[in-house]
Amino acid sequence: MSTPPATSTAPAAPVLVEPTRTRAADGSVQQVSVPAFAPPVRRGSLAEIPFDNAREAPADAVLSRKQPDGSWQDVTAADFAAEVLAVAKGLIAEGLRSGDRIAIMARTTYEWTLLDFAGWAAGLITVPIYPTSSAFQARWILQDSGAVACAVETAQEGRMISQERKQLGDLTHLWQFDTGVLGRLKKAGRDVPDDAVAARRATLEPDTPATLIYTSGTTGRPKGCVLTHGNFFAEVDNAIELLHPVFKSVSKYPASTLLFLPLSHVFGRMVAIGCLRARVRLGHAPSIRTEDLLADLAGFRPSFLLAIPYVLEKVYNTGRATAEKMGRASSFDRAARIAQRYGQAVEAAEHGTGPGPGWGLRAARALYDPLVYRRIRAALGGHVRYAICGGSPLGHRLASFYAGAGIEIFEGYGLTETTAAATVTPPLRPRLGTVGWPLPGTAVRIAQDGEVLLSGGQVFQGYWDAERGEPVPALDGGWFATGDLGSLDEDGYLTITGRKKDIIITSGGKNVTPAPLEDWLRAHPLVSQCMVVGDNRSFITALITLEPDGLAHWRQMKKKQDVPLRELVHDEELRTTLQRAVDEANRLVSRAESIRKFTVLPVDFTEEGGHLTPSLKLKRDAVARDFDAQIEELYRK
């Protein structure tokens, strides 16, 4: 028995299409939309991708696995499809039925992606759980989703789930990757005919739920977003065609990426699916410790990266710290300014508002390329030409620096509910500091109160209702209200300014959006996290935590390695440095919105401490509660 391939035809090369704009009564741009580049998939599911690849290009390397000696071994399309089939047969042999939910709790690994596709091939719905989740968080997701099976990576996670089994009546299977469960599943499924998997795949259609991804839960319990196979097709097919230079590399290095962001998050999951859809070689990096990640990047040598601003900030700050240790800080700073000017000049030329980099600027950039920019690119593996950045704003300063250093940044914006990106920087038409135009097939509207509304094929239909076993509709007339605030410029580029629920209203009635101040300060090498405070207060203040690597470098340069952290947070020299950063951030806002005072905390905000979500968003209520005394002290003086 065979299943029709889930294929679609699309342009061979990107054709930049200006967005259609609709104006409000006051003349401002209220809505923009871009037509789809790829027609919608009408039949089949994500489960067909490995088998389509094996049939069309069996010898192509679609994945690479890191070996014990640190080398990378390619996995062909034929080999991956065979593994997917074998594991899917094992899942059927274990008694899992079409529509059952299977949870995966692991770091970013080959096994994660293999089980994801095998689950779909067996007709299942996969449910990611962050490997850093607490027992309560994991139990809630398993209970709410009704998962009948859960695969974890290590014994530690296995013990944690085992302790919750009494409250998980639906959970009949608990498996562990590092004990060879995938091999046992393959063995268990040997007597299951291939046609059994084909029959399961044949039941799946684009509107069939593919996954339940739970929101990070900044307020209240996480909600399960029901994303269909069609949602992912609408997302990845249009992204692949729009970002033609990324997914269809025309350089001497074939397109490839090393994925180190969590597959538990929709951003990483979307790119993994997109890579397999486009037959782009995909590697997995489970550790994001600086030394581990740099070693993996050097060995894999990707052509593009999926990153959050923190990673790009870290590379920049590490480069600057290294230059300072060598006594070349001023040279690095000059190189950074030149790169920023170069990136801005290129942007102006692409928009027709400037002539592009002049001879002097090109010469200066060429001078600093081997001294600074090549080192930055080398830290990312040496072959990286593009980075897809999301999660929070990167900022104009860093975006222009990387553009000038030879790495084009595609900045995007989206949510779990929109299967990742809803907007993205268009090739050849960047507007640094914005999150770009709507992804093809998507529309963006700004409501009267400034809230961003989204519509498109990748927008989900609703949140999981555990009692009904289906999604509860969450759209209003086809539009999803994001909870984010934003604006559209004259050309249709979207800028995100903050979250509706995060707006601070001072006692003087001033509305303050904390995101611009917090994002700017988090880009400073000494700052790990920042939370702006001031609701119903007379002025704005901030809590600041210190970035460990940046602080270690500062201690070394200032010869203060032996000063305890509890004393260092009061150090006048440190506070003077941070005050300069606060002053820079305050230039973004009016006097009434500026940070008047700040305190430096001797601890960081972490997920383990209950102050960050797994996707590193602030849990503001928890921070305000746990650091109430420090906040009150800011308003006593």
N, C-alpha and C positions, 0 to 999 in steps of 0.2 A: 504494500500500500504506500502511496506517495502523497505528499502534501504540496500544493502549489507554492512556489517561492514567494516570499514577501518582498517583492521588488517594486521599484518605481523608476521611471526615467526622469532625468534631470539634465540641465544644461551642462555641456562639457567644460565650460569655463564660466566664472562669475560675471554677471552683467549687473553693474551697479544701477539700482533703480531708486530714484528720488522718492521719498515718502510722500504720500498724499496728506495734506494738512487741512484741518478744519479749524476755523477761528471762533472764539467766543465773541459775545457782544462788544466787549471792550477792545477787540482787535488782536488779543493775544492768541497764540496757538493753543488750542484746547485738546486736539486729538491728532495723532499721526498714525498712519498704517503703511505697511509695505506688503505687496503681493507675494505669495509663496513662490519660492524658486523651484521647489520639488512638489509634484502632485501628491495628494494624500494616498497612502497605502490602503487599498480596498480589501485585501485578503491577506490572511496569514498573520504571523506574530514574530516577535523577537527570537523565538525558538528556531526559526528558519535560518537565521544569519550564519551560524557555523556550517550548516549543511549546504547553503547556497555557496559559501566560500569554498568548501571542499569540492563541490561540483565544478565551479567556474575557474578556480585557481588553486588546485590542491597542493602545489609545491611552494606557494607563497608563505613567507614567515609572517604570521599574524600576531604571535606573542613571543616573548623571550623569558626564560626562567633562569634565575641566578643559581649557579652551582656552588657547592661547598668551598671551592677554591677561589670564588669571587668572579669567575668568568660567567658569560651569559650564553645559554643554549637556546637556539631558535626552536619554536614549535610551529610546524606547518599547519595550513588550514585543514589538510586531511587528518593530521594527527589530533588536532583539537576537536574536530567533529567526532572522531572515533572515541575520544575520551568522554565527550559530552554524552554520546549515545550510551556508552558503557555505564556511566554513573546514573543516567536517567533510568536505565533498565534496573539498576540496583534499587533506586527509589521506589519503583513500581513493585519490585520483589518484596520490599519491606512493608508493603501494604498502603502506601500513600496514594490517595485518590485525587482525581482532577479537582482543582479548586481548593485543595488543602493548602494551609499556610505553613511554610518552612522558614524558620528564622536563621540568620547567619550572624554570628558575633565573633568577629576576627579583625585583625589589622588588614592592611591593603596587601593582599597576596594573590598569587596565581590560583590557589585553591578556592578563594572567594569567587572569582570570576567564573571558574569552572562549575562550581555548584550552582551559581546563579543561572547559567544557561542550561545546565542539566535539569534544574528545577522547572524551568519553563518548558523544556522538551518533554517533561513528565506531566505537564499540565498544571503545575503548582503555582502558587503565588508566593514570592519571596519577601521576607520581612527583615530588613537590616537592623542590627542593634550595635551601637557604638561599643567597641571593646573596653572603653573606659567607663561604661555605665555602671551605676551602683546596682546593688541587688534589687532595690525598690524600683528603679527605672526599668531594669530588664524584666522584672516580674510583671510590671504594668503592661509593657508592650506584648509580652507573651500571653498574658491574660486577655487583653483587649482584642488582639488579633485572632485569638483562638488557635495559635500555632500548635500543630501536632508533632512537629519535629524541630529541633534546634541543633545547629552545628556550631561548636565553639573551637577556638584555636588551641587553647592550652588547658592544663589541668586546673589551674587557678580559676579560670572562668567556669570550667566544668563543675568544680566544687560549689561555686557560688550558685549556679542554676540548680544543682542537686539539692541544695538546702531549701530551695523554694518549691520543690516538686509537689509538696502536699497541697499547695494552693494553685497548682497548675494542672487541673483535671484533664485538659485536652492534650497535654504534652506526653506523648507515648514514646518518643525517641529523643535521646540526647547523645550526640556524637562529638568526637574530638578529632580535629585535623591532625595534631601532632602524634596521634597513636595510629595513624594509617587508615582512618575510616573510609577514605575515598577508595583505597585499594580493596577494602572489604565489601564496599558497595558494588564495585565492579565484579567481584567474585560472586556476590549474591545474585547478580542479575544475569549471569551467563546463560541460564536456561530460559530467560524471557526473550521472546522473539523480537526482532527489530520492528516488526509490524505493530507491536504493542505501543512502542514509542511514537511511531508514525500516526497511529490512531489518536493518541493523546494530542499530538501537535495539530491534527486536523480539526480538533474541536475549538482551537483558539482563533480568535478574530481580533482585528484592531481595537474593538471596544471591550475586549476582555481585560479585567484587571491583571496587571503584571506584577505589581509590588505595592506594599503598604509601607510608606516611609513616614516615620513619626516626626512631627515638628520638634524643635529643640526645647520647647517648654519654658520660655522665659517667664511666662505667667501661667499658673495652673498646670494641669496634666497635659502631656503631649497628646496631639491628635494625629490619627493615622490618615495620611493623604493617599487616596486611592488613585494611582497612576496606571493608565492602561498601556497596552502595547502600542496603540495608535498615538498616545501622547508622546512616547519616546520616538516613534518614527517621525512625527511632525517636528520634533525638536532637532534630532540628529541629522535628518536628511537636509533640512534647510540650513543648519549650521555648516555641514560639510560643503554645501555648494557656495554659501556666502564666503566662508573662510577657505577658499580654494588654495591659496598659498600655503596654508597650514597643513591641511589634510591631503593635498595632492602636490607634494613638494616637487618643484621643478629644478632644485639645486642638485649638486652631485651627491648629496646625502639623502637617501630615501626618507620619507616622512616616518617619524617614530617619536614616541614619548615615554617617559618614565613617570608613572603615576605614584605619587606619595601622599596625596590627600585621601581622606577616608572614603572607602567605597560605601560606608554607611550613610554618607552625605550624598544628596542628589547630584551635586556638582561633579564629584569624582565618578559617580556611577554613569552619568550621562556621557562623559568623555570616554570611559571604557567601552560603552556600547557603541559610541560613534567611531572609535578606532576599529573595532571589529567589523562594523558596517562598511567602513571605507578601506578595510584591509591595511590599516596603518599599524606597524609593529608596536606592540604594547608591552611594557615591563612594569613590574610592581616593586615598590620599595616600602617595606613594612615599618622601617624605623625612620623617624624624622629628627633623631639626634644629629646635630650638625656634622660631626665627623662621619657618621654612617651614611648620611644622605649625600655628602660631598663625594665620598668614595663610590657610591652607587652611580651618581651622575657621571663621574669620571670613567667608570667602566662601561656604562650603557651608551653614553654620548647621544642624548636625544636631539631631535631637530626642533622640537617645541615642548613647552611645559604648560601644565595646568597649575596655577599658583594662586595663593591668596596674598594680599599686600604684605603681610608679615614676612613671608619668605623673601620677597624682593627687597623689603626694607632691611632684612637681616644680611643679605648679600652685600648691599650697599654699605651698611654700617660696618660690616666686617672688613670690607675693602678699605674703608677710611681709617679704621682702627689700625690695620696693618701698616698703612702708609704713615700714620702718626708714630708708630713704634720705630719705623725706619727713618724718622725725621723728615718725612716728605708730606706732611699734612697739607701744607700750603699748595704744593704741586697737585695733590689730589683734588683740593677744592677748586683750583683753577681749571683742571680737567673736567670737573663736574659742571662748572658754570658754562664751559665751552660746549659740552654735550647737551646741556639744557637749551642753550641758544641755537645749536644746530637742529635739535629736534623740533623746536618751535618754528625755525625757518622752513624746515621741510613741511611741517603742517600748514604753514601759511601758503607755500607754493602749491600744495595739493588742493587748497581751497580757492586758489586764484587771488589771494589777498597779499601776496608778496612774491619776490623774485626767487626765493630759495636761498640756500647758503651761498654767500659770496666767496671769492677766491681766498681771502684771508681766513675766514672761518673754516673752510675746507682744509686749508693748510694746517691750521691749529689742531683740528680734529685728527688729521693724519699724524701729527707729531705725538699726540697723546694716546693714539690707538695702541701701540705696543707697550706703552708704559702703564696705562690704566685700563682702557676699555677691553683689551684682549684678556687681561687678568679677570675682569668681571665675567666675561663670557666663559673663560676657562673654569671658573668656579661652578658654572652651570653645565659643565661637560664639554665645552668647546665648540659644539656644533649648533647650539641653540640660536635660532633666528627669530622665533616668535614665542610669546607667552600669552596665554589666555588667563586673564586675571578677574577674579570676582570675590564675593563674600563681603567686601566693604570697599569704599573708595580708595584708590591708590594715591590720588592727588596729582596735581599738574606738575609739581617739582620732580617727583620720581618718574612719572610717565615720560616726561620730556628727556630726563637723563638717560633712561634706557633706550629710548628711540635714538638719541644721539650716540649711544654706545654700540649701536648695531643690533638691538633686539626690539622688534616691533611689538608693542603691547596692544592686545585686543581686550579692552575692558568691557565687562558685561554686567548685567543686573538681572536677577531673577530670584525665585523662591522655590521651596519644595513643591508648592502648589502649581508652579508653572514648569515643572520638569527641568529646572535650572534656568538657563538664560531666556529672558523675554526681550532684552535689548542687547546689542553688542556694537562695538566700534566697527564701522564698515571699512574694508580694505581700501586704501588709497584716499580715504576721506576721514581721517581721524579728527576728533576734536578733543584734545587732551583736557582732562578734568571732568568730562561727561561720561555717561555709560552708553553713549551711542544712539543709534536708531533702533526701531523695533526689528527683531529678528524677522526675516521674511515669513509671511503668513500670520503676522502678529499686529495688533493694534494697541496703542497706548492712549489713554484719556486721562486728563487731569480734572478731578471733581471740583466743585465750587470751593470746598474747604482745603484744596491742595492735595488731596489723596490721589495716589496713582492707581488707576484701574487698568486691567489687562484683559485682552481677549485674544484667542488663537487656538490652534489645534493642539498645542502642548499644554494648555490650561486644563487642570483636572476638573472633574465633575463634582467632587465633594469629599467629605471626611467619612471615615469608616464608622459605621454604626454596628457595634458588636452584637446587639440584640437581633437586628434584622439581617446581619451578614452581608451588607451592601452599603454603598456610599449614600450619605445624606446630601442632597444638592446644596451647593454653596455659591452658586452664581446668580447674579441679578441681571436678567436680560442678556445673558451671555458674557457678562463682565465680572471679573474677580476683583474685589476691593482688597488691596495689598496691605493696608495699614501704614504704608510708607508715604512720605510727603515728597513731592518733586515738582519740577517745572520743565516746560518745553521751550527751547529757544526758537528763533525765527526759522531756522532750518530744520527743526524737528528733532534736535538732539535732546535727550533726557538727562537731567541732573537730579540726583537724589539728595534731599536736604535733611532727612531725618525720619523718625517714626512718630506717628500721631500720638501714641501712648506715652512717648518719652518727652513730649513738650513740657517745658518748665514754665510755670506762670509765677512771676515774682509778686511780692506783696504790692508792688506798684502797678501791677497789671501788665507787665511786659512779657510777651511770649518769647521764649528762648529755646531754640533747637540745639541740643547739646552735641549732635554728631560732628559738625564741622570742627569744633574745638577739640573734641576727643580724638578724632582721626588725625588731626595735625600733630597733636602732642604724642600720640602713639608712634608716629614716624621718627621721633627723636631717639637716638641710640641709647639714652639712659632710661627711657620710659617703657615700661611693659604694658601697664594698663592705666586708664584714666577714667574717672567718672565725675561728670559735672553735676553740681548740686545747687539748689536754690529755689525749689518749689515753695511758694508762699513765704519766701524770705526777702529781705530788702536788697540783697545783691547776690552775685554768682560766686561760688567757690568750687574747688575741685579736690578730689582725692587722687593721689598719684602713687603708683607702685613702680619699683625699679626693675629694669631688665637685667638679668644675672650676667650675661656676657658683656653687655655695655658697662655695667658697674664694675666688673672685674678689670676691664681695660682702664677705666677711669681711676680706680684704686691704684693700679700699677703706675700709671702716668703721674699721679699725684703723690705716690709713695705713702698710701694710706691703707695698705693691705691688712694691717693689724688692728684697725679701728673696728670695734663691733658694729654690726648693722644698726642696732638700736640707738647707737650714738651717731652713726654716720648720717642718719636721716635728718639730724639737726645741724649737720656740718654747714657752715656759712658758705664755703666755696661751692659745695654741691648745690645748695639752695640758690646761689647766684646763677649757676649754670642753668638750673631749671627755670628760674625766673625769666631768663632771656628767652627760653623756649615758650613760656607762657605769654610773654610780651609779643612774640612773633605770632602766636595763635590769636591773640586779641586783635591783631590787625585785620582779621577776617570779619570782625563783627563790630557793632556799635558799642559805645561806652556802656550803655545799660546792659548789654549782653556779655560784657567782658568778665574774665575771671579776676576778682579782686584779691582773693587769698587762696592759698593751697596748702595742703599738708602732705608730707611724704610718709607713707606707711612702711613699717619694717617687715611687712609680709606682702606676698603677691596675691592677686585674685586668681583662683584656680578652679577647675572643674571639681577636683577632689574636695576643695574647701566649700563647695556649694555656691560659689560666686560667679561661675561661668557655665554656660551650656556646653555640650559636646562640640558645638560649632563655634565656640569661643565668644559667644555673645554675653554681654553683662546681664546678670540677674539683679537688676537695680534694687528691687525691694530687699533682697537678701543682703546686698552690700550696705544699704542704708540702715538696715536693722543691726548688722554685726559691727558696724563702725559708727554707731550713733554718737558715742562719746566724742570721737574725733571731729565729727561734723558739728556738734554743739560747741566744741571748743573754738572752731573757726568763727563762730558768730558771737562769742563772748568778748573778743578783743576789739 
